Amino acid sequence: MQVLKATQKRIVELDVIRGFAVLGILLMNIQSFSMPGETYTNPAAYGDLTGLNLFAWAFSHLFADQKFMSIFSMLFGASIVMITQNAAKKGSSEARVHYSRNFWLLIIGLVHAYLIWYGDILTMYAFCAFLLFPVRKWKIRTLAVVGLLLFSVPIIINLVMGFSLPHLPKEVSNEIASGWTLTQEQLNDRLAAYQGSYVEQLNARITTALMMQTQYFFFFFFWRITGLMLLGMALFKSGFFSGEKAEKSYKRILLFAGLLGFILVSIGIVKNFAHNWQFEYAMFLGSIFNYVGSLGIAMAYVAGLVLIVKYNRLPKLTRSLAKVGKMALSNYLLQSIICTFIFYGLGFFGEVSRILQLLLVFAVWLMLVAFSNFWIQKFKYGVFEWLWRSLTKMRLVQLK
């Protein structure tokens, strides 16, 4: 009954957290927009990595890489519970609402991935959500335990691969390494494609998007996203996202989970640089530190934001973040439209240093915050939220 009551009104904490996450995720996505995709996991693959550029990379990696994706995944899991509960209260079919909603999210994601930017996450969320409808009524403990078990699968895969590499045939290890570094020929082809015509960009984008939605999805994204969605379901049911837990619980998570997370990520940075980002270490064993640490930092971010909202700290900031969060889908897609126009449309792909990327992120943030504050004063939903709702309900919903 406690959770059903929480869904009767819009939960401000969720909007604030969602707004914070959609802005923060650009800190990492900007690298894939502006540089070859290999640089996302291997910063030594391309671009200067000294001075201010090193600072920009370290800042993004420490505070953003996988942290905001973790928050989004947990929030999406929470939304599965919240939306199906609301459907049941209204007498609607929970299954119809759930599957229709995620079918249309899949369509939006596919358009985004293949026509705009290959780094789309919406398709993967839709695929994972399709599987989770039957488990939405599991007990909190069951959701949390199964979620953490699934989240642990990529850790096991990385450990096995990391310790197996020295014993693999040379041709096999070379094939694995091809996804970690770029030859000069590969680099030239990538730069030419994304600095070329839309058709040339499309060919490169299709290849990469397909690989992300198949190979990368089954070995990494599926386990991480599904596990975190289950954890998000558990946290929502427990009242964690809506500020219903004791203040000391949030403070403990903020302190201990955040501290542990930052320590692990920092150790990973030091060890990967000590190994010169060589794929034999950094691709598998060296990636585990950030993978695990990112969850602790994400939980600390959420706990801190809930405390800020709960005790009405920084009210102007939280109001702005809430408006950004109310149209998170639109802001996520707008980020792609803006960045692909700059880097692909204007031909700046591969030409912008990491520190300038960071400055561009701040500029885009200001644009999105200003736009969201303007739009939400006049309309109930963002443009793409309105489209998504209308498609889900198969009728035009009121926008004004």
Secondary structure, 3 states (H helix, E strand, C coil): CHHHHHCCCCCHHHHHHHHHHHHHCHHHHHHHHHCCHHHHCCHHHCCCCCHHHHHHHHHHHHHCCCHHHHHHHHHHHHHHHHHHHHHHHCCCCHHHHHHHHHHHHHHHHHHHHHHHCCCCCHHHHHHHHHHHHHHCCCCHHHHHHHHHHHHHHHHHHHHHHHHHHHHCCHHHHHHHHCCCCCCHHHHHHHHHHHCCCHHHHHHHHHHHHHHHHHHHHHHHHHHHHHHHHHHHHHHHHHCCCCCCCCHHHHHHHHHHHHHHHHHHHHHHHHHHHHCCCCHHHHCCHHHHHHHHHHHHHHHHHHHHHHHHHHCCCCHHHHHHHHHHHHCHHHHHHHHHHHHHHHHHHCCCCCCCCHHHHHHHHHHHHHHHHHHHHHHHHHCCCCHHHHHHHHHHHCCCCCCC
